[in-house]
Amino acid sequence: MSWMVWTVPTAIFFSSIAAMLAGMTIWEIMSPTIERKGFLPIATTRGDRLFIGLLSAAFIHLGVIGFTSLSIWIALAVSALWLLVLMRWG
């Protein structure tokens, strides 16, 4: 990925997103999802919850970077926990 002049953390980030999408695609092929209603006010599929979780993670990181002096690792931990909760009960 050197042709894009990415740093190692950026390459890891986008590779992780690609791996999650590939994993979700395989999961969907092996076990088709049905919409369900959890604590979110709408019925969602696994893909919907992943998208909402990734979008939420972006806002959590922006909030930590913009409004606090906390470490970005704390934002990562909060985002990962939120994604797990959202995927399970969302």
Biopython code that builds the backbone (N, CA, C, O; Angstrom):
import numpy as np
from Bio.PDB.StructureBuilder import StructureBuilder

atoms = [
    (1, "MET", "N", (0.815, -1.205, 0.000)),
    (1, "MET", "CA", (0.000, 0.000, 0.000)),
    (1, "MET", "C", (0.855, 1.264, 0.000)),
    (1, "MET", "O", (0.349, 2.351, 0.280)),
    (2, "SER", "N", (2.123, 1.139, -0.305)),
    (2, "SER", "CA", (3.012, 2.304, -0.280)),
    (2, "SER", "C", (2.662, 3.321, -1.367)),
    (2, "SER", "O", (2.977, 4.503, -1.231)),
    (3, "TRP", "N", (2.013, 2.872, -2.441)),
    (3, "TRP", "CA", (1.660, 3.794, -3.512)),
    (3, "TRP", "C", (0.663, 4.846, -3.055)),
    (3, "TRP", "O", (0.529, 5.885, -3.701)),
    (4, "MET", "N", (-0.052, 4.596, -1.935)),
    (4, "MET", "CA", (-1.014, 5.567, -1.433)),
    (4, "MET", "C", (-0.416, 6.442, -0.344)),
    (4, "MET", "O", (-1.096, 7.327, 0.175)),
    (5, "VAL", "N", (0.826, 6.216, 0.006)),
    (5, "VAL", "CA", (1.538, 6.953, 1.036)),
    (5, "VAL", "C", (0.774, 6.912, 2.359)),
    (5, "VAL", "O", (0.646, 7.929, 3.042)),
    (6, "TRP", "N", (0.278, 5.750, 2.708)),
    (6, "TRP", "CA", (-0.425, 5.558, 3.957)),
    (6, "TRP", "C", (0.558, 5.275, 5.070)),
    (6, "TRP", "O", (1.611, 4.677, 4.848)),
    (7, "THR", "N", (0.214, 5.703, 6.249)),
    (7, "THR", "CA", (0.989, 5.301, 7.412)),
    (7, "THR", "C", (0.539, 3.894, 7.806)),
    (7, "THR", "O", (-0.512, 3.430, 7.364)),
    (8, "VAL", "N", (1.313, 3.235, 8.616)),
    (8, "VAL", "CA", (0.960, 1.874, 9.046)),
    (8, "VAL", "C", (-0.386, 1.856, 9.788)),
    (8, "VAL", "O", (-1.211, 0.989, 9.500)),
    (9, "PRO", "N", (-0.641, 2.782, 10.736)),
    (9, "PRO", "CA", (-1.955, 2.753, 11.407)),
    (9, "PRO", "C", (-3.127, 2.939, 10.439)),
    (9, "PRO", "O", (-4.175, 2.318, 10.616)),
    (10, "THR", "N", (-2.962, 3.778, 9.429)),
    (10, "THR", "CA", (-4.031, 3.985, 8.456)),
    (10, "THR", "C", (-4.275, 2.720, 7.648)),
    (10, "THR", "O", (-5.421, 2.346, 7.398)),
    (11, "ALA", "N", (-3.208, 2.069, 7.244)),
    (11, "ALA", "CA", (-3.344, 0.827, 6.484)),
    (11, "ALA", "C", (-4.008, -0.250, 7.341)),
    (11, "ALA", "O", (-4.855, -0.994, 6.845)),
    (12, "ILE", "N", (-3.642, -0.341, 8.600)),
    (12, "ILE", "CA", (-4.260, -1.320, 9.507)),
    (12, "ILE", "C", (-5.743, -1.017, 9.677)),
    (12, "ILE", "O", (-6.570, -1.929, 9.666)),
    (13, "PHE", "N", (-6.084, 0.262, 9.835)),
    (13, "PHE", "CA", (-7.477, 0.669, 10.007)),
    (13, "PHE", "C", (-8.324, 0.243, 8.808)),
    (13, "PHE", "O", (-9.351, -0.414, 8.980)),
    (14, "PHE", "N", (-7.903, 0.610, 7.603)),
    (14, "PHE", "CA", (-8.710, 0.293, 6.432)),
    (14, "PHE", "C", (-8.688, -1.197, 6.110)),
    (14, "PHE", "O", (-9.671, -1.729, 5.593)),
    (15, "SER", "N", (-7.592, -1.872, 6.404)),
    (15, "SER", "CA", (-7.556, -3.324, 6.235)),
    (15, "SER", "C", (-8.515, -4.011, 7.202)),
    (15, "SER", "O", (-9.146, -5.008, 6.851)),
    (16, "SER", "N", (-8.624, -3.482, 8.409)),
    (16, "SER", "CA", (-9.563, -4.036, 9.388)),
    (16, "SER", "C", (-11.001, -3.858, 8.932)),
    (16, "SER", "O", (-11.818, -4.768, 9.074)),
    (17, "ILE", "N", (-11.310, -2.700, 8.390)),
    (17, "ILE", "CA", (-12.663, -2.453, 7.869)),
    (17, "ILE", "C", (-12.961, -3.441, 6.725)),
    (17, "ILE", "O", (-14.045, -4.023, 6.671)),
    (18, "ALA", "N", (-12.001, -3.622, 5.823)),
    (18, "ALA", "CA", (-12.187, -4.553, 4.707)),
    (18, "ALA", "C", (-12.378, -5.975, 5.228)),
    (18, "ALA", "O", (-13.212, -6.716, 4.707)),
    (19, "ALA", "N", (-11.622, -6.361, 6.241)),
    (19, "ALA", "CA", (-11.759, -7.701, 6.821)),
    (19, "ALA", "C", (-13.129, -7.877, 7.471)),
    (19, "ALA", "O", (-13.741, -8.939, 7.355)),
    (20, "MET", "N", (-13.614, -6.832, 8.161)),
    (20, "MET", "CA", (-14.949, -6.912, 8.763)),
    (20, "MET", "C", (-16.022, -7.076, 7.691)),
    (20, "MET", "O", (-16.937, -7.885, 7.846)),
    (21, "LEU", "N", (-15.914, -6.316, 6.608)),
    (21, "LEU", "CA", (-16.901, -6.426, 5.532)),
    (21, "LEU", "C", (-16.848, -7.797, 4.871)),
    (21, "LEU", "O", (-17.889, -8.371, 4.551)),
    (22, "ALA", "N", (-15.651, -8.325, 4.665)),
    (22, "ALA", "CA", (-15.521, -9.663, 4.087)),
    (22, "ALA", "C", (-16.112, -10.711, 5.029)),
    (22, "ALA", "O", (-16.821, -11.617, 4.592)),
    (23, "GLY", "N", (-15.819, -10.582, 6.317)),
    (23, "GLY", "CA", (-16.373, -11.508, 7.302)),
    (23, "GLY", "C", (-17.887, -11.452, 7.355)),
    (23, "GLY", "O", (-18.549, -12.488, 7.428)),
    (24, "MET", "N", (-18.441, -10.245, 7.319)),
    (24, "MET", "CA", (-19.895, -10.097, 7.347)),
    (24, "MET", "C", (-20.524, -10.686, 6.076)),
    (24, "MET", "O", (-21.610, -11.263, 6.129)),
    (25, "THR", "N", (-19.839, -10.539, 4.937)),
    (25, "THR", "CA", (-20.352, -11.112, 3.691)),
    (25, "THR", "C", (-20.399, -12.638, 3.773)),
    (25, "THR", "O", (-21.395, -13.257, 3.401)),
    (26, "ILE", "N", (-19.317, -13.233, 4.260)),
    (26, "ILE", "CA", (-19.278, -14.696, 4.411)),
    (26, "ILE", "C", (-20.345, -15.154, 5.399)),
    (26, "ILE", "O", (-21.036, -16.144, 5.159)),
    (27, "TRP", "N", (-20.477, -14.431, 6.511)),
    (27, "TRP", "CA", (-21.488, -14.768, 7.516)),
    (27, "TRP", "C", (-22.894, -14.702, 6.908)),
    (27, "TRP", "O", (-23.735, -15.561, 7.171)),
    (28, "GLU", "N", (-23.130, -13.679, 6.102)),
    (28, "GLU", "CA", (-24.444, -13.505, 5.478)),
    (28, "GLU", "C", (-24.733, -14.639, 4.486)),
    (28, "GLU", "O", (-25.867, -15.111, 4.392)),
    (29, "ILE", "N", (-23.719, -15.068, 3.759)),
    (29, "ILE", "CA", (-23.909, -16.171, 2.809)),
    (29, "ILE", "C", (-24.193, -17.472, 3.557)),
    (29, "ILE", "O", (-25.066, -18.246, 3.164)),
    (30, "MET", "N", (-23.451, -17.702, 4.635)),
    (30, "MET", "CA", (-23.604, -18.937, 5.397)),
    (30, "MET", "C", (-24.904, -18.962, 6.212)),
    (30, "MET", "O", (-25.537, -20.010, 6.346)),
    (31, "SER", "N", (-25.295, -17.809, 6.750)),
    (31, "SER", "CA", (-26.477, -17.723, 7.605)),
    (31, "SER", "C", (-27.213, -16.416, 7.329)),
    (31, "SER", "O", (-26.942, -15.408, 7.981)),
    (32, "PRO", "N", (-28.138, -16.418, 6.376)),
    (32, "PRO", "CA", (-28.857, -15.182, 6.045)),
    (32, "PRO", "C", (-29.530, -14.563, 7.279)),
    (32, "PRO", "O", (-30.088, -15.261, 8.126)),
    (33, "THR", "N", (-29.458, -13.271, 7.344)),
    (33, "THR", "CA", (-29.987, -12.555, 8.506)),
    (33, "THR", "C", (-31.453, -12.204, 8.313)),
    (33, "THR", "O", (-31.954, -12.124, 7.191)),
    (34, "ILE", "N", (-32.118, -12.000, 9.428)),
    (34, "ILE", "CA", (-33.479, -11.483, 9.405)),
    (34, "ILE", "C", (-33.484, -10.199, 10.233)),
    (34, "ILE", "O", (-32.690, -10.035, 11.159)),
    (35, "GLU", "N", (-34.370, -9.320, 9.887)),
    (35, "GLU", "CA", (-34.468, -8.085, 10.663)),
    (35, "GLU", "C", (-34.991, -8.394, 12.052)),
    (35, "GLU", "O", (-35.872, -9.235, 12.230)),
    (36, "ARG", "N", (-34.432, -7.698, 13.037)),
    (36, "ARG", "CA", (-34.943, -7.848, 14.396)),
    (36, "ARG", "C", (-34.902, -6.488, 15.076)),
    (36, "ARG", "O", (-34.180, -5.581, 14.663)),
    (37, "LYS", "N", (-35.684, -6.379, 16.112)),
    (37, "LYS", "CA", (-35.761, -5.126, 16.858)),
    (37, "LYS", "C", (-35.158, -5.343, 18.229)),
    (37, "LYS", "O", (-35.649, -6.150, 19.019)),
    (38, "GLY", "N", (-34.082, -4.612, 18.505)),
    (38, "GLY", "CA", (-33.452, -4.637, 19.815)),
    (38, "GLY", "C", (-33.756, -3.326, 20.518)),
    (38, "GLY", "O", (-34.889, -2.847, 20.490)),
    (39, "PHE", "N", (-32.732, -2.741, 21.153)),
    (39, "PHE", "CA", (-32.957, -1.471, 21.841)),
    (39, "PHE", "C", (-32.966, -0.281, 20.885)),
    (39, "PHE", "O", (-33.371, 0.815, 21.271)),
    (40, "LEU", "N", (-32.525, -0.482, 19.639)),
    (40, "LEU", "CA", (-32.621, 0.596, 18.646)),
    (40, "LEU", "C", (-34.084, 0.768, 18.256)),
    (40, "LEU", "O", (-34.842, -0.202, 18.262)),
    (41, "PRO", "N", (-34.492, 1.987, 17.918)),
    (41, "PRO", "CA", (-35.915, 2.215, 17.627)),
    (41, "PRO", "C", (-36.362, 1.725, 16.248)),
    (41, "PRO", "O", (-37.489, 1.996, 15.832)),
    (42, "ILE", "N", (-35.490, 1.008, 15.541)),
    (42, "ILE", "CA", (-35.835, 0.485, 14.221)),
    (42, "ILE", "C", (-35.436, -0.987, 14.141)),
    (42, "ILE", "O", (-34.573, -1.450, 14.887)),
    (43, "ALA", "N", (-36.066, -1.701, 13.240)),
    (43, "ALA", "CA", (-35.664, -3.086, 12.986)),
    (43, "ALA", "C", (-34.398, -3.052, 12.134)),
    (43, "ALA", "O", (-34.336, -2.329, 11.140)),
    (44, "THR", "N", (-33.390, -3.834, 12.521)),
    (44, "THR", "CA", (-32.108, -3.799, 11.832)),
    (44, "THR", "C", (-31.603, -5.203, 11.528)),
    (44, "THR", "O", (-31.990, -6.177, 12.174)),
    (45, "THR", "N", (-30.732, -5.281, 10.530)),
    (45, "THR", "CA", (-30.018, -6.515, 10.219)),
    (45, "THR", "C", (-28.607, -6.394, 10.788)),
    (45, "THR", "O", (-28.235, -5.345, 11.314)),
    (46, "ARG", "N", (-27.823, -7.469, 10.683)),
    (46, "ARG", "CA", (-26.436, -7.411, 11.154)),
    (46, "ARG", "C", (-25.658, -6.321, 10.436)),
    (46, "ARG", "O", (-24.887, -5.588, 11.055)),
    (47, "GLY", "N", (-25.863, -6.214, 9.126)),
    (47, "GLY", "CA", (-25.160, -5.194, 8.348)),
    (47, "GLY", "C", (-25.529, -3.783, 8.782)),
    (47, "GLY", "O", (-24.671, -2.903, 8.852)),
    (48, "ASP", "N", (-26.801, -3.572, 9.072)),
    (48, "ASP", "CA", (-27.251, -2.264, 9.560)),
    (48, "ASP", "C", (-26.558, -1.912, 10.870)),
    (48, "ASP", "O", (-26.085, -0.792, 11.059)),
    (49, "ARG", "N", (-26.506, -2.896, 11.775)),
    (49, "ARG", "CA", (-25.891, -2.649, 13.086)),
    (49, "ARG", "C", (-24.388, -2.406, 12.959)),
    (49, "ARG", "O", (-23.827, -1.591, 13.692)),
    (50, "LEU", "N", (-23.729, -3.117, 12.022)),
    (50, "LEU", "CA", (-22.302, -2.867, 11.797)),
    (50, "LEU", "C", (-22.099, -1.449, 11.283)),
    (50, "LEU", "O", (-21.205, -0.746, 11.755)),
    (51, "PHE", "N", (-22.914, -1.017, 10.324)),
    (51, "PHE", "CA", (-22.796, 0.335, 9.786)),
    (51, "PHE", "C", (-23.022, 1.377, 10.879)),
    (51, "PHE", "O", (-22.253, 2.331, 10.997)),
    (52, "ILE", "N", (-24.068, 1.198, 11.672)),
    (52, "ILE", "CA", (-24.343, 2.135, 12.767)),
    (52, "ILE", "C", (-23.185, 2.134, 13.758)),
    (52, "ILE", "O", (-22.801, 3.191, 14.261)),
    (53, "GLY", "N", (-22.627, 0.963, 14.044)),
    (53, "GLY", "CA", (-21.501, 0.869, 14.964)),
    (53, "GLY", "C", (-20.256, 1.573, 14.446)),
    (53, "GLY", "O", (-19.569, 2.258, 15.203)),
    (54, "LEU", "N", (-19.959, 1.408, 13.151)),
    (54, "LEU", "CA", (-18.793, 2.087, 12.577)),
    (54, "LEU", "C", (-18.995, 3.598, 12.545)),
    (54, "LEU", "O", (-18.068, 4.360, 12.821)),
    (55, "LEU", "N", (-20.191, 4.023, 12.214)),
    (55, "LEU", "CA", (-20.498, 5.451, 12.214)),
    (55, "LEU", "C", (-20.392, 6.026, 13.624)),
    (55, "LEU", "O", (-19.859, 7.118, 13.817)),
    (56, "SER", "N", (-20.902, 5.286, 14.604)),
    (56, "SER", "CA", (-20.803, 5.714, 16.002)),
    (56, "SER", "C", (-19.352, 5.795, 16.455)),
    (56, "SER", "O", (-18.970, 6.718, 17.176)),
    (57, "ALA", "N", (-18.541, 4.823, 16.029)),
    (57, "ALA", "CA", (-17.123, 4.823, 16.392)),
    (57, "ALA", "C", (-16.424, 6.075, 15.866)),
    (57, "ALA", "O", (-15.584, 6.659, 16.551)),
    (58, "ALA", "N", (-16.773, 6.478, 14.656)),
    (58, "ALA", "CA", (-16.180, 7.695, 14.097)),
    (58, "ALA", "C", (-16.534, 8.909, 14.960)),
    (58, "ALA", "O", (-15.675, 9.743, 15.246)),
    (59, "PHE", "N", (-17.793, 9.004, 15.370)),
    (59, "PHE", "CA", (-18.205, 10.138, 16.198)),
    (59, "PHE", "C", (-17.592, 10.073, 17.596)),
    (59, "PHE", "O", (-17.251, 11.111, 18.164)),
    (60, "ILE", "N", (-17.450, 8.886, 18.153)),
    (60, "ILE", "CA", (-16.792, 8.741, 19.462)),
    (60, "ILE", "C", (-15.348, 9.227, 19.361)),
    (60, "ILE", "O", (-14.882, 9.973, 20.222)),
    (61, "HIS", "N", (-14.645, 8.809, 18.320)),
    (61, "HIS", "CA", (-13.256, 9.240, 18.144)),
    (61, "HIS", "C", (-13.162, 10.755, 17.924)),
    (61, "HIS", "O", (-12.295, 11.414, 18.496)),
    (62, "LEU", "N", (-14.048, 11.296, 17.105)),
    (62, "LEU", "CA", (-14.023, 12.751, 16.887)),
    (62, "LEU", "C", (-14.299, 13.503, 18.183)),
    (62, "LEU", "O", (-13.677, 14.531, 18.451)),
    (63, "GLY", "N", (-15.227, 12.995, 18.987)),
    (63, "GLY", "CA", (-15.523, 13.637, 20.266)),
    (63, "GLY", "C", (-14.340, 13.612, 21.209)),
    (63, "GLY", "O", (-14.042, 14.609, 21.866)),
    (64, "VAL", "N", (-13.665, 12.477, 21.279)),
    (64, "VAL", "CA", (-12.506, 12.376, 22.169)),
    (64, "VAL", "C", (-11.378, 13.284, 21.681)),
    (64, "VAL", "O", (-10.747, 13.979, 22.476)),
    (65, "ILE", "N", (-11.130, 13.274, 20.381)),
    (65, "ILE", "CA", (-10.055, 14.112, 19.839)),
    (65, "ILE", "C", (-10.395, 15.594, 19.985)),
    (65, "ILE", "O", (-9.537, 16.398, 20.350)),
    (66, "GLY", "N", (-11.640, 15.954, 19.699)),
    (66, "GLY", "CA", (-12.018, 17.362, 19.684)),
    (66, "GLY", "C", (-12.291, 17.991, 21.030)),
    (66, "GLY", "O", (-12.067, 19.189, 21.204)),
    (67, "PHE", "N", (-12.771, 17.211, 21.995)),
    (67, "PHE", "CA", (-13.253, 17.829, 23.230)),
    (67, "PHE", "C", (-12.556, 17.382, 24.501)),
    (67, "PHE", "O", (-12.849, 17.903, 25.576)),
    (68, "THR", "N", (-11.639, 16.427, 24.402)),
    (68, "THR", "CA", (-10.952, 15.970, 25.608)),
    (68, "THR", "C", (-9.464, 15.837, 25.335)),
    (68, "THR", "O", (-9.012, 15.943, 24.195)),
    (69, "SER", "N", (-8.724, 15.607, 26.384)),
    (69, "SER", "CA", (-7.294, 15.340, 26.235)),
    (69, "SER", "C", (-7.010, 13.862, 26.523)),
    (69, "SER", "O", (-5.868, 13.480, 26.779)),
    (70, "LEU", "N", (-8.053, 13.042, 26.480)),
    (70, "LEU", "CA", (-7.896, 11.613, 26.725)),
    (70, "LEU", "C", (-7.129, 10.954, 25.587)),
    (70, "LEU", "O", (-7.060, 11.480, 24.476)),
    (71, "SER", "N", (-6.561, 9.808, 25.883)),
    (71, "SER", "CA", (-5.834, 9.043, 24.881)),
    (71, "SER", "C", (-6.807, 8.485, 23.847)),
    (71, "SER", "O", (-7.954, 8.170, 24.162)),
    (72, "ILE", "N", (-6.335, 8.370, 22.621)),
    (72, "ILE", "CA", (-7.163, 7.805, 21.560)),
    (72, "ILE", "C", (-7.450, 6.330, 21.818)),
    (72, "ILE", "O", (-8.414, 5.780, 21.285)),
    (73, "TRP", "N", (-6.612, 5.687, 22.640)),
    (73, "TRP", "CA", (-6.836, 4.288, 22.988)),
    (73, "TRP", "C", (-8.107, 4.124, 23.821)),
    (73, "TRP", "O", (-8.763, 3.084, 23.756)),
    (74, "ILE", "N", (-8.444, 5.123, 24.582)),
    (74, "ILE", "CA", (-9.702, 5.082, 25.342)),
    (74, "ILE", "C", (-10.883, 5.135, 24.380)),
    (74, "ILE", "O", (-11.868, 4.418, 24.556)),
    (75, "ALA", "N", (-10.780, 5.984, 23.367)),
    (75, "ALA", "CA", (-11.839, 6.052, 22.354)),
    (75, "ALA", "C", (-11.966, 4.717, 21.628)),
    (75, "ALA", "O", (-13.076, 4.280, 21.324)),
    (76, "LEU", "N", (-10.839, 4.067, 21.348)),
    (76, "LEU", "CA", (-10.880, 2.769, 20.690)),
    (76, "LEU", "C", (-11.575, 1.732, 21.567)),
    (76, "LEU", "O", (-12.392, 0.950, 21.080)),
    (77, "ALA", "N", (-11.254, 1.725, 22.853)),
    (77, "ALA", "CA", (-11.878, 0.771, 23.774)),
    (77, "ALA", "C", (-13.385, 1.017, 23.879)),
    (77, "ALA", "O", (-14.171, 0.071, 23.841)),
    (78, "VAL", "N", (-13.788, 2.278, 24.008)),
    (78, "VAL", "CA", (-15.214, 2.619, 24.098)),
    (78, "VAL", "C", (-15.928, 2.227, 22.801)),
    (78, "VAL", "O", (-17.033, 1.684, 22.836)),
    (79, "SER", "N", (-15.301, 2.501, 21.672)),
    (79, "SER", "CA", (-15.903, 2.167, 20.383)),
    (79, "SER", "C", (-16.060, 0.661, 20.209)),
    (79, "SER", "O", (-17.097, 0.197, 19.735)),
    (80, "ALA", "N", (-15.043, -0.102, 20.589)),
    (80, "ALA", "CA", (-15.119, -1.560, 20.470)),
    (80, "ALA", "C", (-16.217, -2.115, 21.373)),
    (80, "ALA", "O", (-16.976, -2.996, 20.969)),
    (81, "LEU", "N", (-16.295, -1.596, 22.592)),
    (81, "LEU", "CA", (-17.339, -2.036, 23.515)),
    (81, "LEU", "C", (-18.723, -1.685, 22.970)),
    (81, "LEU", "O", (-19.639, -2.506, 23.020)),
    (82, "TRP", "N", (-18.872, -0.477, 22.454)),
    (82, "TRP", "CA", (-20.143, -0.044, 21.886)),
    (82, "TRP", "C", (-20.529, -0.933, 20.698)),
    (82, "TRP", "O", (-21.694, -1.308, 20.560)),
    (83, "LEU", "N", (-19.561, -1.270, 19.842)),
    (83, "LEU", "CA", (-19.858, -2.124, 18.696)),
    (83, "LEU", "C", (-20.320, -3.506, 19.152)),
    (83, "LEU", "O", (-21.258, -4.063, 18.582)),
    (84, "LEU", "N", (-19.678, -4.056, 20.160)),
    (84, "LEU", "CA", (-20.086, -5.364, 20.685)),
    (84, "LEU", "C", (-21.512, -5.322, 21.248)),
    (84, "LEU", "O", (-22.316, -6.213, 20.978)),
    (85, "VAL", "N", (-21.816, -4.285, 22.027)),
    (85, "VAL", "CA", (-23.161, -4.140, 22.591)),
    (85, "VAL", "C", (-24.192, -3.965, 21.477)),
    (85, "VAL", "O", (-25.264, -4.569, 21.504)),
    (86, "LEU", "N", (-23.851, -3.136, 20.509)),
    (86, "LEU", "CA", (-24.778, -2.857, 19.401)),
    (86, "LEU", "C", (-25.026, -4.096, 18.559)),
    (86, "LEU", "O", (-26.162, -4.359, 18.167)),
    (87, "MET", "N", (-23.985, -4.858, 18.278)),
    (87, "MET", "CA", (-24.168, -6.063, 17.472)),
    (87, "MET", "C", (-24.973, -7.126, 18.211)),
    (87, "MET", "O", (-25.728, -7.873, 17.588)),
    (88, "ARG", "N", (-24.822, -7.202, 19.518)),
    (88, "ARG", "CA", (-25.513, -8.234, 20.295)),
    (88, "ARG", "C", (-26.969, -7.854, 20.620)),
    (88, "ARG", "O", (-27.887, -8.648, 20.416)),
    (89, "TRP", "N", (-27.159, -6.640, 21.124)),
    (89, "TRP", "CA", (-28.483, -6.270, 21.638)),
    (89, "TRP", "C", (-29.168, -5.142, 20.856)),
    (89, "TRP", "O", (-30.294, -4.771, 21.184)),
    (90, "GLY", "N", (-28.515, -4.597, 19.838)),
    (90, "GLY", "CA", (-29.018, -3.438, 19.113)),
    (90, "GLY", "C", (-30.168, -3.639, 18.280)),
    (90, "GLY", "O", (-30.640, -2.699, 17.642)),
]
sb = StructureBuilder()
sb.init_structure("model")
sb.init_model(0)
sb.init_chain("A")
sb.init_seg("    ")
for serial, (resi, resn, name, xyz) in enumerate(atoms, 1):
    if name == "N":
        sb.init_residue(resn, " ", resi, " ")
    sb.init_atom(name, np.array(xyz, "f"), 0.0, 1.0, " ", f" {name:<3s}", serial, name[0])
structure = sb.get_structure()
